[in-house]
């Protein structure tokens, strides 16, 4: 016969996980959104953006080839015409 | 937000909107926009076709924003192309615009563009000026 040891009884608890969770689509989307890694966002500052803006130097670089008559929207609609 | 090709190409023009498009792109580069930013692979190829032979640095600067994770690319699937084919006539859009329309809907976002053709379609659009105004008001 087994002997009973004294002291605190030891109990092993198996934590089970449900195979299926039913939840509202909105709650799921919220959960998915919250679980995405958050971007580090800096405070918007227009002055800072305009100061030493690296994109300003490209102003007009495409006009020597496409001219100034055609609008950019139109140029983008006809982009396939400019592919060799 | 999904960025249309005309916003990037505008940076290389000497028209009145090139500076605001530069400001818009630099606000992305400086990490001042919290929401996810996308460009379709289709639009990216159009930009590359128009720009790469003329000023490779402009396209490189844009590609770096993608490489660094500031902008994500959306690769349209065959079902997107089929949907674009199906809706283009009803929405009075050309195929390029229909692809943008489908991508923006799939991403559940709006399109940043100067293209007025989307006024027939049930798609929210914003100009870079509007995006920058909203950012300024929110800050």
Backbone of each chain as ProteinMPNN parsed JSONL, in Angstrom:
{"seq_chain_A": "XXXXXXXXXXXXXXXXXXXXXXXXXXXXXXXXXXXXXXXXXXXXXXXXXXXXXXXXXXXXXXXXXXXXXXXXXXXXXXXXXXXX", "coords_chain_A": {"N_chain_A": [[0.844, -1.201, 0.0], [0.438, 2.28, -0.77], [2.25, 4.86, 0.777], [1.167, 7.761, 2.449], [2.388, 10.921, 1.988], [3.234, 13.658, 4.038], [2.566, 17.248, 4.109], [2.09, 19.934, 1.639], [-0.408, 19.193, -0.686], [0.411, 18.105, -3.998], [-0.627, 19.227, -7.054], [-1.167, 18.716, -10.418], [-1.982, 20.848, -12.914], [-3.523, 20.828, -15.993], [-3.469, 23.131, -18.43], [-5.836, 23.769, -20.673], [-6.429, 24.606, -24.106], [-8.945, 26.156, -26.015], [-10.139, 24.759, -29.066], [-11.587, 26.135, -30.939], [-12.636, 29.473, -31.237], [-15.365, 31.506, -30.976], [-16.121, 34.597, -32.277], [-17.082, 38.054, -32.742], [-16.77, 39.532, -35.986], [-15.929, 42.205, -36.052], [-14.696, 42.463, -33.578], [-12.605, 40.67, -33.926], [-11.175, 41.906, -35.994], [-10.402, 44.211, -34.66], [-8.768, 43.137, -32.722], [-6.784, 42.007, -34.339], [-5.758, 44.319, -35.449], [-4.759, 45.598, -33.204], [-2.736, 43.87, -32.541], [-0.802, 44.256, -34.405], [2.558, 45.312, -35.097], [3.484, 48.409, -33.743], [4.112, 51.439, -35.472], [6.833, 53.686, -35.098], [6.032, 56.912, -34.698], [6.718, 60.156, -35.717], [6.198, 63.517, -34.562], [4.196, 65.577, -36.567], [5.598, 68.049, -38.608], [5.574, 70.663, -40.574], [7.384, 72.644, -41.319], [9.83, 71.451, -40.794], [9.729, 69.394, -42.611], [9.85, 70.772, -45.006], [12.293, 71.956, -44.854], [15.422, 71.481, -46.184], [14.412, 69.547, -47.986], [14.743, 66.53, -49.622], [13.497, 65.883, -51.972], [12.873, 68.061, -53.51], [14.849, 68.668, -55.299], [14.396, 67.306, -57.609], [12.605, 68.628, -59.163], [11.22, 69.339, -62.223], [12.848, 67.603, -63.638], [11.78, 65.667, -65.292], [10.552, 67.049, -67.256], [12.154, 67.776, -69.384], [12.092, 65.672, -71.092], [9.386, 64.892, -71.367], [8.13, 67.286, -71.763], [6.137, 70.285, -71.09], [3.545, 70.513, -71.66], [1.795, 68.343, -71.355], [-0.25, 67.039, -68.755], [0.548, 65.693, -65.489], [-1.16, 63.679, -64.593], [-2.306, 62.84, -66.998], [0.0, 61.985, -68.305], [0.703, 59.797, -66.716], [-1.429, 58.149, -67.274], [-0.86, 57.47, -69.845], [1.431, 55.97, -69.734], [2.345, 53.567, -70.845], [2.908, 54.093, -73.469], [5.382, 55.146, -73.441], [7.174, 53.192, -72.951], [9.858, 51.303, -74.069]], "CA_chain_A": [[0.0, 0.0, 0.0], [1.221, 3.516, -0.825], [2.234, 5.687, 1.988], [0.766, 9.163, 2.205], [3.37, 11.846, 2.54], [2.643, 14.878, 4.571], [2.879, 18.483, 3.386], [1.112, 20.476, 0.708], [-0.676, 18.285, -1.815], [0.882, 18.593, -5.314], [-1.643, 18.988, -8.081], [-0.763, 19.161, -11.758], [-3.144, 21.372, -13.664], [-3.302, 20.937, -17.438], [-4.218, 24.262, -18.983], [-6.242, 23.423, -22.044], [-6.803, 25.735, -24.973], [-10.054, 25.772, -26.894], [-9.785, 24.618, -30.49], [-12.341, 27.125, -31.714], [-13.209, 30.602, -30.488], [-16.345, 32.232, -31.799], [-16.159, 36.014, -31.908], [-17.584, 38.949, -33.773], [-15.763, 39.944, -36.975], [-15.402, 43.512, -35.639], [-13.769, 42.232, -32.465], [-11.427, 40.017, -34.502], [-10.397, 42.922, -36.713], [-9.813, 45.095, -33.646], [-7.694, 42.362, -32.111], [-5.706, 41.901, -35.329], [-5.175, 45.661, -35.583], [-3.987, 45.883, -31.988], [-1.567, 42.991, -32.448], [0.222, 44.656, -35.373], [3.606, 46.124, -34.473], [3.214, 49.84, -33.888], [5.171, 52.246, -36.073], [7.235, 54.859, -34.34], [5.592, 58.063, -35.487], [7.21, 61.445, -35.23], [5.208, 64.595, -34.617], [4.196, 66.232, -37.875], [6.141, 69.4, -38.584], [5.698, 71.051, -41.986], [8.628, 73.405, -41.503], [10.932, 70.477, -40.826], [9.616, 68.642, -43.87], [10.26, 71.645, -46.115], [13.701, 72.306, -44.701], [16.309, 70.481, -46.797], [13.617, 68.447, -48.555], [15.564, 65.907, -50.67], [12.722, 65.651, -53.196], [12.742, 69.298, -54.291], [15.891, 68.772, -56.351], [13.943, 66.622, -58.825], [11.608, 69.458, -59.86], [11.467, 69.62, -63.636], [13.774, 66.656, -64.288], [11.076, 64.869, -66.306], [9.994, 67.94, -68.284], [13.033, 67.836, -70.569], [11.708, 64.564, -71.979], [7.934, 64.85, -71.609], [7.612, 68.624, -72.018], [5.305, 70.851, -70.025], [2.154, 70.6, -72.134], [0.987, 67.229, -70.841], [-0.369, 67.015, -67.291], [1.124, 64.48, -64.891], [-2.199, 62.635, -64.572], [-2.391, 62.318, -68.373], [1.263, 61.274, -68.558], [0.628, 58.5, -66.038], [-2.411, 57.301, -67.967], [-0.283, 57.031, -71.126], [2.807, 55.537, -69.452], [2.745, 52.435, -71.691], [3.419, 54.623, -74.744], [6.771, 55.567, -73.275], [8.016, 52.022, -72.689], [10.484, 50.833, -75.311]], "C_chain_A": [[0.878, 1.249, 0.0], [1.157, 4.258, 0.501], [1.863, 7.108, 1.61], [1.787, 10.064, 2.854], [2.667, 13.094, 3.051], [3.013, 16.094, 3.732], [1.772, 18.899, 2.445], [0.852, 19.492, -0.426], [-0.218, 18.898, -3.139], [-0.176, 18.232, -6.364], [-1.123, 19.507, -9.417], [-2.016, 19.611, -12.506], [-2.768, 21.456, -15.143], [-4.14, 22.091, -17.967], [-4.585, 23.925, -20.421], [-6.606, 24.684, -22.812], [-7.966, 25.294, -25.851], [-9.599, 25.696, -28.35], [-10.432, 25.683, -31.341], [-12.824, 28.232, -30.783], [-14.186, 31.294, -31.432], [-16.366, 33.677, -31.327], [-16.651, 36.85, -33.069], [-16.442, 39.369, -34.695], [-15.111, 41.271, -36.56], [-14.379, 43.362, -34.511], [-12.473, 41.591, -32.963], [-10.532, 41.035, -35.203], [-9.684, 43.856, -35.747], [-8.599, 44.417, -33.002], [-6.487, 42.259, -33.058], [-4.98, 43.233, -35.468], [-4.275, 45.973, -34.394], [-2.709, 45.047, -31.9], [-0.472, 43.344, -33.458], [1.301, 45.479, -34.676], [3.372, 47.605, -34.765], [4.421, 50.56, -34.492], [5.546, 53.362, -35.109], [6.894, 56.072, -35.196], [6.096, 59.346, -34.86], [6.113, 62.485, -35.367], [5.335, 65.327, -35.952], [4.677, 67.675, -37.736], [6.443, 69.813, -40.024], [6.995, 71.809, -42.273], [9.822, 72.471, -41.646], [10.926, 69.713, -42.148], [10.143, 69.465, -45.048], [11.745, 71.999, -46.066], [14.558, 71.154, -45.245], [15.546, 69.267, -47.351], [14.386, 67.818, -49.728], [14.825, 65.705, -51.993], [12.584, 66.899, -54.065], [13.708, 69.332, -55.475], [15.456, 68.107, -57.66], [12.957, 67.447, -59.645], [12.031, 69.723, -61.296], [12.329, 68.597, -64.355], [13.079, 65.846, -65.396], [10.587, 65.733, -67.473], [10.854, 68.001, -69.539], [12.703, 66.722, -71.554], [10.217, 64.627, -72.348], [7.333, 66.22, -71.916], [6.717, 69.102, -70.888], [3.831, 70.913, -70.426], [1.261, 69.537, -71.489], [0.94, 67.262, -69.307], [0.213, 65.701, -66.757], [0.107, 63.342, -64.876], [-2.3, 61.997, -65.956], [-1.151, 61.492, -68.721], [1.222, 59.874, -67.939], [-0.391, 57.573, -66.699], [-1.821, 56.722, -69.254], [1.12, 56.449, -70.951], [3.278, 54.444, -70.403], [3.313, 52.907, -73.034], [4.908, 54.962, -74.66], [7.714, 54.407, -72.953], [8.562, 51.529, -74.014], [9.953, 49.465, -75.699]], "O_chain_A": [[1.914, 1.296, 0.663], [0.152, 4.263, 1.212], [2.231, 7.584, 0.535], [2.034, 10.01, 4.059], [1.629, 13.505, 2.532], [3.717, 15.957, 2.732], [0.683, 18.326, 2.434], [1.793, 19.011, -1.058], [-0.437, 20.086, -3.376], [-0.553, 17.071, -6.519], [-0.681, 20.652, -9.502], [-2.966, 18.85, -12.694], [-1.78, 22.102, -15.491], [-5.37, 22.035, -17.953], [-3.711, 23.814, -21.281], [-7.031, 25.687, -22.238], [-7.966, 24.179, -26.372], [-8.767, 26.488, -28.794], [-9.875, 26.089, -32.361], [-13.346, 27.974, -29.699], [-13.837, 31.623, -32.567], [-16.595, 33.959, -30.15], [-16.64, 36.418, -34.222], [-15.303, 39.54, -34.259], [-13.9, 41.444, -36.695], [-13.347, 44.033, -34.489], [-11.385, 41.919, -32.49], [-9.313, 41.036, -35.038], [-8.537, 44.247, -35.964], [-7.56, 45.037, -32.774], [-5.337, 42.404, -32.644], [-3.756, 43.279, -35.589], [-3.188, 46.53, -34.543], [-1.73, 45.452, -31.273], [0.638, 42.815, -33.392], [1.002, 46.254, -33.768], [3.096, 47.991, -35.901], [5.567, 50.341, -34.102], [4.699, 53.909, -34.402], [7.419, 56.228, -36.299], [5.934, 59.596, -33.665], [5.209, 62.345, -36.191], [6.435, 65.65, -36.401], [4.224, 68.418, -36.865], [7.43, 69.376, -40.617], [7.617, 71.637, -43.321], [10.695, 72.667, -42.491], [11.976, 69.426, -42.723], [10.788, 68.94, -45.956], [12.366, 72.297, -47.086], [14.427, 70.007, -44.816], [15.977, 68.123, -47.204], [14.652, 68.495, -50.721], [15.442, 65.394, -53.012], [12.215, 66.799, -55.236], [13.427, 69.939, -56.509], [16.077, 68.321, -58.701], [12.52, 67.01, -60.71], [13.103, 70.279, -61.537], [12.527, 68.706, -65.565], [13.736, 65.393, -66.333], [10.251, 65.219, -68.539], [10.346, 68.248, -70.632], [13.015, 66.835, -72.74], [9.848, 64.437, -73.507], [6.163, 66.314, -72.288], [6.555, 68.429, -69.87], [2.978, 71.314, -69.634], [0.116, 69.809, -71.127], [1.956, 67.484, -68.648], [0.347, 64.725, -67.494], [0.456, 62.186, -65.116], [-2.37, 60.774, -66.081], [-1.247, 60.438, -69.349], [1.649, 58.896, -68.554], [-0.229, 56.353, -66.682], [-2.212, 55.644, -69.703], [1.91, 56.431, -71.895], [4.46, 54.382, -70.74], [4.105, 52.202, -73.659], [5.597, 55.051, -75.676], [8.903, 54.613, -72.712], [7.812, 51.356, -74.974], [10.365, 48.909, -76.718]]}, "seq_chain_B": "XXXXXXXXXXXXXXXXXXXXXXXXXXXXXXXXXXXXXXXXXXXXXXXXXXXXXXXXXXXXXXXXXXXXXXXXXXXXXXXXXXXXXXXXXXXXXXXXXXXXXXXXXXXXXXXXXXXXXXXXXXXXXXXXXXXXXXXXXXX", "coords_chain_B": {"N_chain_B": [[-3.4, 54.287, -46.544], [-3.34, 54.474, -50.113], [-1.035, 55.08, -52.612], [-1.158, 56.834, -55.63], [0.302, 56.636, -58.936], [0.667, 59.161, -60.131], [1.315, 60.959, -58.141], [3.948, 60.517, -57.423], [5.304, 60.834, -59.843], [4.753, 63.488, -60.303], [6.575, 64.851, -58.727], [8.82, 65.058, -60.265], [8.145, 66.929, -62.15], [7.775, 70.343, -63.318], [5.553, 71.681, -62.336], [2.823, 73.259, -60.577], [2.36, 71.611, -58.4], [4.468, 70.113, -57.601], [6.069, 70.646, -55.379], [4.426, 70.253, -53.133], [3.939, 67.568, -53.389], [6.481, 66.626, -52.985], [6.749, 67.416, -50.313], [4.836, 65.765, -49.172], [5.909, 63.205, -49.688], [8.27, 63.428, -48.276], [7.308, 63.638, -45.7], [6.534, 61.071, -45.286], [8.997, 59.797, -45.456], [10.236, 60.878, -43.223], [8.89, 59.626, -41.257], [6.393, 60.525, -40.279], [3.807, 59.819, -40.678], [1.248, 57.891, -39.481], [-0.469, 55.878, -40.355], [-0.814, 52.872, -42.409], [0.952, 52.671, -45.479], [0.618, 52.264, -48.902], [1.631, 51.161, -52.19], [0.641, 50.119, -55.383], [2.019, 47.288, -57.094], [1.689, 47.459, -59.754], [1.354, 50.244, -60.242], [3.853, 51.029, -59.405], [5.52, 49.935, -61.374], [4.699, 51.465, -63.532], [5.586, 53.987, -62.756], [8.34, 53.483, -62.682], [8.787, 52.939, -65.373], [8.318, 55.438, -66.521], [10.151, 57.105, -65.27], [12.717, 55.995, -64.656], [14.705, 55.918, -66.727], [15.305, 58.53, -67.066], [15.78, 60.042, -64.677], [17.436, 58.366, -62.522], [17.925, 58.609, -59.83], [15.663, 59.689, -58.614], [13.781, 57.625, -58.782], [15.192, 55.759, -57.333], [15.242, 56.916, -54.768], [12.563, 56.712, -54.139], [12.173, 53.937, -54.224], [13.791, 53.225, -52.11], [12.26, 54.052, -49.939], [10.365, 52.103, -49.957], [11.939, 49.844, -49.601], [12.924, 50.37, -47.052], [10.691, 50.048, -45.578], [8.797, 52.02, -45.178], [6.844, 52.343, -47.05], [4.552, 50.018, -48.344], [4.306, 47.411, -50.783], [1.592, 46.494, -52.879], [0.678, 43.575, -54.259], [-1.174, 42.768, -56.959], [-3.621, 40.211, -57.315], [-4.629, 37.451, -59.432], [-7.377, 37.302, -59.248], [-7.97, 39.909, -58.56], [-7.343, 41.246, -60.926], [-9.25, 40.13, -62.592], [-11.535, 41.117, -61.375], [-11.1, 43.828, -61.789], [-11.328, 43.946, -64.546], [-13.996, 43.364, -64.71], [-15.319, 45.514, -63.48], [-14.501, 47.875, -64.677], [-15.818, 49.051, -66.889], [-18.399, 49.741, -65.944], [-17.697, 51.571, -63.982], [-16.509, 53.486, -65.421], [-13.728, 53.575, -65.765], [-10.262, 53.362, -66.742], [-8.124, 50.46, -67.333], [-5.842, 50.597, -65.674], [-6.652, 52.375, -63.651], [-8.786, 50.964, -62.641], [-7.498, 48.831, -61.451], [-6.24, 50.177, -59.354], [-8.51, 50.982, -57.992], [-9.628, 48.499, -57.189], [-7.545, 47.528, -55.578], [-7.416, 49.484, -53.524], [-9.914, 49.117, -52.384], [-9.688, 46.458, -51.506], [-7.705, 46.8, -49.617], [-9.046, 48.337, -47.908], [-8.899, 51.15, -47.815], [-8.104, 54.586, -48.716], [-7.413, 56.446, -51.766], [-4.567, 58.268, -52.662], [-4.369, 60.783, -54.831], [-4.298, 62.776, -57.877], [-6.007, 62.329, -59.835], [-9.012, 62.806, -61.422], [-10.807, 61.025, -62.404], [-11.795, 59.144, -60.697], [-14.008, 60.132, -59.53], [-16.364, 59.15, -60.485], [-16.461, 56.712, -59.358], [-17.065, 54.717, -56.419], [-15.047, 55.473, -54.479], [-12.987, 56.652, -51.951], [-10.999, 59.485, -52.282], [-8.004, 61.39, -51.801], [-6.09, 64.388, -51.987], [-2.534, 65.114, -51.916], [-2.292, 67.56, -50.592], [-4.58, 67.616, -48.994], [-4.067, 65.453, -47.302], [-1.768, 66.359, -45.958], [-2.813, 68.645, -44.733], [-4.637, 67.492, -42.944], [-2.866, 66.103, -41.311], [-1.484, 68.242, -40.207], [-3.527, 69.503, -38.766], [-4.103, 67.547, -36.922], [-1.86, 67.456, -35.378]], "CA_chain_B": [[-3.548, 55.016, -47.799], [-2.702, 53.908, -51.308], [-0.521, 56.217, -53.387], [-1.256, 56.68, -57.08], [1.567, 56.93, -59.618], [0.831, 60.584, -60.497], [1.885, 61.709, -57.005], [5.414, 60.364, -57.467], [5.787, 61.429, -61.1], [4.611, 64.946, -60.155], [7.794, 65.375, -58.094], [9.788, 65.347, -61.324], [7.622, 67.941, -63.065], [7.914, 71.689, -62.764], [4.225, 72.26, -62.279], [2.637, 73.879, -59.252], [2.117, 70.666, -57.307], [5.631, 69.266, -57.347], [6.596, 70.865, -54.018], [3.561, 69.617, -52.116], [4.166, 66.116, -53.497], [7.765, 66.428, -52.3], [6.463, 67.503, -48.867], [4.089, 64.551, -48.813], [6.836, 62.066, -49.668], [9.242, 63.611, -47.189], [6.641, 63.336, -44.423], [6.606, 59.602, -45.164], [10.41, 59.473, -45.195], [10.561, 61.3, -41.851], [8.109, 58.815, -40.309], [5.372, 61.36, -39.633], [2.463, 59.321, -40.995], [1.078, 56.681, -38.668], [-1.219, 54.799, -41.015], [-0.064, 52.074, -43.373], [1.031, 53.327, -46.783], [0.811, 51.256, -49.944], [1.631, 51.469, -53.621], [0.483, 48.84, -56.083], [3.155, 46.903, -57.93], [1.332, 47.955, -61.093], [1.692, 51.674, -60.275], [5.305, 51.135, -59.265], [6.114, 49.677, -62.692], [4.41, 52.633, -64.375], [6.52, 55.042, -62.325], [9.684, 53.075, -63.129], [8.851, 53.081, -66.829], [8.346, 56.862, -66.873], [11.183, 57.883, -64.579], [14.036, 55.39, -64.417], [15.703, 56.243, -67.747], [15.557, 59.978, -67.08], [16.475, 60.365, -63.43], [17.406, 57.134, -61.73], [17.96, 58.909, -58.396], [14.29, 59.892, -58.141], [13.154, 56.315, -58.553], [15.935, 55.106, -56.237], [14.763, 57.481, -53.494], [11.24, 56.15, -53.881], [12.353, 52.507, -53.925], [14.365, 53.12, -50.756], [11.155, 54.159, -48.98], [9.74, 50.775, -49.929], [12.928, 48.934, -49.006], [13.038, 50.666, -45.615], [9.432, 49.686, -44.924], [7.865, 53.15, -45.003], [5.748, 52.089, -47.984], [4.455, 48.6, -48.694], [3.75, 47.199, -52.128], [0.441, 45.587, -52.967], [0.729, 42.786, -55.493], [-2.538, 42.345, -57.303], [-3.763, 38.796, -57.634], [-5.398, 37.229, -60.663], [-8.788, 37.638, -58.979], [-8.068, 41.382, -58.615], [-7.359, 41.619, -62.343], [-10.567, 39.746, -63.116], [-12.503, 42.082, -60.833], [-10.854, 45.103, -62.483], [-11.928, 43.794, -65.882], [-15.459, 43.329, -64.569], [-15.915, 46.781, -63.013], [-13.961, 49.07, -65.335], [-16.806, 49.688, -67.762], [-19.451, 50.344, -65.111], [-17.15, 52.697, -63.223], [-15.891, 54.406, -66.401], [-12.301, 53.675, -65.455], [-9.404, 52.526, -67.58], [-7.69, 49.284, -66.577], [-4.898, 51.019, -64.619], [-7.416, 52.95, -62.542], [-9.606, 49.887, -62.05], [-6.592, 48.087, -60.56], [-6.101, 50.993, -58.144], [-9.815, 50.919, -57.317], [-9.756, 47.184, -56.531], [-6.528, 47.435, -54.513], [-7.827, 50.344, -52.409], [-11.047, 48.449, -51.73], [-9.186, 45.281, -50.783], [-6.939, 47.282, -48.463], [-9.991, 49.139, -47.122], [-8.294, 52.457, -47.596], [-8.401, 55.59, -49.746], [-6.351, 56.631, -52.756], [-4.002, 59.611, -52.75], [-4.248, 60.978, -56.272], [-4.867, 63.983, -58.497], [-6.849, 61.851, -60.934], [-10.436, 63.111, -61.165], [-11.656, 59.972, -62.975], [-12.373, 58.325, -59.631], [-15.231, 60.751, -59.009], [-17.49, 58.28, -60.867], [-16.386, 55.456, -58.59], [-17.322, 54.893, -54.981], [-13.756, 55.323, -53.802], [-12.546, 57.901, -51.339], [-9.673, 59.94, -52.722], [-7.494, 62.609, -51.171], [-4.877, 64.929, -52.604], [-1.478, 65.269, -50.893], [-2.606, 68.758, -49.804], [-5.571, 67.24, -47.977], [-3.406, 64.59, -46.314], [-0.88, 67.193, -45.131], [-3.689, 69.492, -43.903], [-5.164, 66.665, -41.849], [-1.747, 65.836, -40.383], [-1.186, 69.493, -39.488], [-4.607, 69.736, -37.795], [-4.04, 66.516, -35.875], [-0.638, 67.579, -34.543]], "C_chain_B": [[-2.797, 54.304, -48.92], [-2.272, 55.089, -52.179], [-0.586, 55.903, -54.879], [0.062, 57.134, -57.736], [1.768, 58.428, -59.889], [1.455, 61.423, -59.369], [3.424, 61.657, -57.063], [5.972, 61.039, -58.716], [5.738, 62.958, -61.012], [5.874, 65.578, -59.553], [8.839, 65.767, -59.143], [9.296, 66.336, -62.367], [7.855, 69.322, -62.454], [6.558, 72.388, -62.823], [3.968, 72.661, -60.831], [2.465, 72.895, -58.098], [3.36, 69.854, -56.936], [6.176, 69.431, -55.928], [5.74, 70.169, -52.96], [3.695, 68.089, -52.179], [5.499, 65.752, -52.836], [7.584, 66.469, -50.789], [5.773, 66.231, -48.377], [5.042, 63.353, -48.685], [7.856, 62.188, -48.536], [8.612, 63.362, -45.813], [6.595, 61.827, -44.191], [8.02, 59.207, -44.761], [10.812, 59.8, -43.754], [9.726, 60.565, -40.795], [7.033, 59.591, -39.589], [3.945, 60.918, -39.961], [2.282, 57.977, -40.308], [0.414, 55.541, -39.431], [-0.337, 54.047, -42.019], [-0.154, 52.714, -44.759], [1.381, 52.27, -47.828], [0.971, 51.904, -51.315], [1.436, 50.122, -54.321], [1.734, 48.563, -56.913], [2.946, 47.422, -59.36], [1.727, 49.43, -61.239], [3.208, 51.863, -60.2], [5.991, 50.912, -60.615], [5.871, 50.848, -63.644], [5.364, 53.775, -64.042], [7.923, 54.73, -62.834], [9.837, 53.276, -64.628], [8.996, 54.544, -67.229], [9.594, 57.575, -66.381], [12.593, 57.305, -64.694], [15.096, 55.75, -65.454], [16.111, 57.711, -67.719], [16.294, 60.426, -65.825], [16.4, 59.161, -62.497], [17.412, 57.419, -60.23], [16.567, 59.118, -57.815], [13.628, 58.544, -57.852], [13.879, 55.561, -57.431], [15.451, 55.605, -54.881], [13.398, 56.903, -53.128], [11.346, 54.666, -53.499], [12.944, 52.292, -52.528], [13.284, 53.223, -49.689], [10.421, 52.827, -48.849], [10.667, 49.795, -49.214], [13.019, 49.126, -47.491], [11.734, 50.427, -44.86], [8.466, 50.824, -44.677], [6.63, 52.973, -45.899], [5.767, 50.599, -48.307], [3.91, 48.475, -50.11], [2.574, 46.237, -52.034], [0.521, 44.878, -54.316], [-0.674, 42.315, -55.833], [-2.539, 40.873, -57.699], [-4.599, 38.657, -58.897], [-6.863, 37.598, -60.449], [-8.991, 39.152, -58.989], [-8.172, 41.841, -60.07], [-8.711, 41.284, -62.973], [-11.643, 40.723, -62.636], [-12.344, 43.435, -61.525], [-11.482, 45.077, -63.873], [-13.454, 43.916, -65.799], [-16.042, 44.708, -64.255], [-15.525, 47.994, -63.846], [-14.989, 49.809, -66.198], [-17.877, 50.422, -66.952], [-18.95, 51.602, -64.39], [-16.485, 53.738, -64.115], [-14.416, 54.653, -66.062], [-11.506, 52.915, -66.497], [-8.84, 51.401, -66.697], [-6.761, 49.657, -65.424], [-5.652, 51.527, -63.389], [-8.273, 51.898, -61.85], [-8.761, 49.042, -61.095], [-6.402, 48.853, -59.246], [-7.374, 50.922, -57.294], [-9.955, 49.612, -56.533], [-8.774, 47.079, -55.355], [-6.945, 48.25, -53.296], [-8.998, 49.717, -51.65], [-10.603, 47.24, -50.923], [-8.44, 45.709, -49.511], [-7.805, 48.092, -47.496], [-9.402, 50.5, -46.776], [-8.689, 53.41, -48.727], [-7.185, 55.756, -50.655], [-5.868, 58.081, -52.716], [-3.662, 59.853, -54.218], [-4.723, 62.364, -56.682], [-5.844, 63.611, -59.606], [-8.325, 62.052, -60.586], [-11.365, 61.993, -61.677], [-12.33, 59.115, -61.906], [-13.656, 58.926, -59.059], [-16.471, 59.947, -59.39], [-17.562, 57.037, -59.972], [-16.595, 55.741, -57.105], [-16.033, 54.659, -54.2], [-13.348, 56.67, -53.221], [-11.155, 58.257, -51.855], [-9.297, 61.193, -51.928], [-6.308, 63.097, -51.982], [-3.79, 64.985, -51.522], [-1.722, 66.492, -50.009], [-3.571, 68.411, -48.666], [-4.941, 66.369, -46.884], [-2.531, 65.436, -45.383], [-1.688, 68.122, -44.224], [-4.205, 68.718, -42.695], [-4.073, 66.37, -40.82], [-1.434, 67.076, -39.547], [-2.248, 69.761, -38.429], [-4.533, 68.763, -36.62], [-2.861, 66.718, -34.93], [-0.744, 68.739, -33.558]], "O_chain_B": [[-1.782, 53.639, -48.708], [-3.067, 55.99, -52.447], [-0.132, 54.851, -55.329], [0.825, 57.909, -57.16], [2.899, 58.914, -59.879], [2.05, 62.47, -59.624], [4.098, 62.648, -56.781], [6.988, 61.732, -58.655], [6.589, 63.641, -61.582], [6.192, 66.728, -59.855], [9.635, 66.683, -58.935], [9.972, 66.557, -63.372], [8.097, 69.46, -61.255], [6.436, 73.519, -63.293], [4.806, 72.426, -59.96], [2.427, 73.306, -56.939], [3.302, 69.001, -56.049], [6.685, 68.476, -55.34], [6.259, 69.573, -52.016], [3.581, 67.404, -51.162], [5.624, 64.7, -52.208], [8.177, 65.671, -50.063], [6.09, 65.7, -47.313], [4.99, 62.597, -47.715], [8.252, 61.197, -47.924], [9.29, 62.932, -44.88], [6.616, 61.362, -43.051], [8.223, 58.4, -43.854], [11.617, 59.095, -43.146], [9.837, 60.838, -39.6], [6.779, 59.347, -38.41], [2.984, 61.576, -39.563], [3.058, 57.045, -40.521], [0.704, 54.372, -39.18], [0.728, 54.519, -42.419], [-1.2, 53.228, -45.155], [2.317, 51.488, -47.656], [0.518, 53.022, -51.561], [1.999, 49.11, -53.902], [2.412, 49.483, -57.371], [3.895, 47.771, -60.063], [2.351, 49.819, -62.226], [3.769, 52.745, -60.851], [6.936, 51.623, -60.958], [6.73, 51.181, -64.461], [5.884, 54.445, -64.935], [8.611, 55.608, -63.354], [10.881, 53.727, -65.1], [9.72, 54.858, -68.174], [10.047, 58.539, -66.999], [13.56, 58.057, -64.817], [16.27, 55.877, -65.107], [17.14, 58.088, -68.281], [17.315, 61.11, -65.907], [15.418, 58.974, -61.779], [16.964, 56.589, -59.439], [16.313, 58.769, -56.662], [12.998, 58.356, -56.812], [13.256, 54.817, -56.674], [15.268, 54.817, -53.954], [13.114, 56.64, -51.96], [10.686, 54.207, -52.567], [12.638, 51.308, -51.856], [13.368, 52.564, -48.653], [9.925, 52.473, -47.78], [10.245, 49.028, -48.348], [13.172, 48.16, -46.744], [11.681, 50.587, -43.641], [7.429, 50.634, -44.041], [5.527, 53.396, -45.553], [6.821, 49.997, -48.512], [3.15, 49.325, -50.574], [2.562, 45.305, -51.229], [0.442, 45.507, -55.371], [-1.285, 41.555, -55.082], [-1.605, 40.368, -58.321], [-5.201, 39.622, -59.369], [-7.514, 38.137, -61.344], [-10.056, 39.632, -59.379], [-8.981, 42.707, -60.404], [-9.244, 42.048, -63.778], [-12.538, 41.103, -63.391], [-13.333, 44.109, -61.814], [-12.086, 46.054, -64.317], [-14.104, 44.482, -66.678], [-17.136, 45.037, -64.713], [-16.159, 49.043, -63.732], [-15.019, 51.039, -66.228], [-18.213, 51.571, -67.238], [-19.693, 52.568, -64.217], [-15.964, 54.744, -63.633], [-13.936, 55.787, -66.074], [-11.996, 51.945, -67.075], [-9.047, 51.385, -65.484], [-6.873, 49.106, -64.329], [-5.342, 51.167, -62.253], [-8.463, 51.933, -60.634], [-9.248, 48.592, -60.058], [-6.402, 48.261, -58.166], [-7.327, 50.818, -56.068], [-10.348, 49.614, -55.366], [-9.131, 46.603, -54.278], [-6.844, 47.775, -52.165], [-9.058, 49.782, -50.422], [-11.071, 47.015, -49.807], [-8.537, 45.059, -48.47], [-7.36, 48.479, -46.416], [-9.405, 50.935, -45.625], [-9.507, 53.072, -49.582], [-6.091, 55.277, -50.359], [-6.676, 59.009, -52.735], [-2.776, 59.205, -54.776], [-5.446, 63.037, -55.947], [-6.437, 64.485, -60.238], [-8.816, 61.533, -59.584], [-12.567, 62.017, -61.414], [-13.321, 58.439, -62.181], [-14.312, 58.318, -58.214], [-17.502, 60.034, -58.724], [-18.61, 56.402, -59.857], [-16.339, 56.84, -56.613], [-15.951, 53.758, -53.365], [-13.362, 57.69, -53.909], [-10.25, 57.423, -51.859], [-10.155, 61.94, -51.458], [-5.6, 62.299, -52.597], [-4.103, 64.911, -50.333], [-1.402, 66.474, -48.82], [-3.399, 68.854, -47.531], [-5.241, 66.525, -45.7], [-2.551, 65.25, -44.166], [-1.301, 68.363, -43.08], [-4.208, 69.223, -41.572], [-4.321, 66.386, -39.614], [-1.159, 66.985, -38.351], [-1.926, 70.194, -37.322], [-4.855, 69.109, -35.484], [-2.866, 66.209, -33.809], [0.185, 68.982, -32.788]]}, "name": "protein", "num_of_chains": 2, "seq": "XXXXXXXXXXXXXXXXXXXXXXXXXXXXXXXXXXXXXXXXXXXXXXXXXXXXXXXXXXXXXXXXXXXXXXXXXXXXXXXXXXXXXXXXXXXXXXXXXXXXXXXXXXXXXXXXXXXXXXXXXXXXXXXXXXXXXXXXXXXXXXXXXXXXXXXXXXXXXXXXXXXXXXXXXXXXXXXXXXXXXXXXXXXXXXXXXXXXXXXXXXXXXXXXXXXXXXXXXXXXXXX"}
